[in-house]
């Protein structure tokens, strides 16, 4: 398994391309700069079998329409499907055109997906967004806007909630067995062991 990161958009979103030894795999969060993503897909030698969205905010899904039109299914949690085609996707708030779509597959959390030789586990982690998920593939953990390096996601958008977010990070993600490379929706990569020691959500109360 190999992956590469494509940093796109004004918010510095991380779009990830992941493939098995035969080049089959998936795209995580194609948020903007379609030409840049397409060039990376070609250079990486990826045959995408799915687009996996960590949540429905525009900056993580706005170029998914292109891949869907090529017959590549788009996956999102059922609680965030509405964000893909309504104001709740935050595009109006940001003043950005919204390429609205309907998901091909809605998730509930707990699924085990298979793309080529890659097995992907879906972990429902609401808090930043009601339908936020993390995707676990081998030793890779794609965390979207749930947890970042020494930081965590905002909880002041539609259906965000600090207590829920903290519970998901501290009691769900931090209790995963083994070590994982944390690949967030923005910013630098980290490791799960590092975040379990240094992430400020361990002490934050959401009242500041």
ABEGO torsion letter per residue (X at the ends): XBBBBBBBEAAGBBBBBBBBAAGBEBBBGBABGAAAAAAAAAAAGBBBABBBBABABAAAAAAAAAAAAAGBBBBBBAAAAAAAABAAAGAAAAGBBBBBBBBABBBAEGBBBBBEABBBBBBBBBGABAABBBBBBEABBBAEAABBBGBBBBAABBGBBAAAAAAAAAAAAAABBEBBBBBBABEBBBBAAAAAAABAAAABAGAX
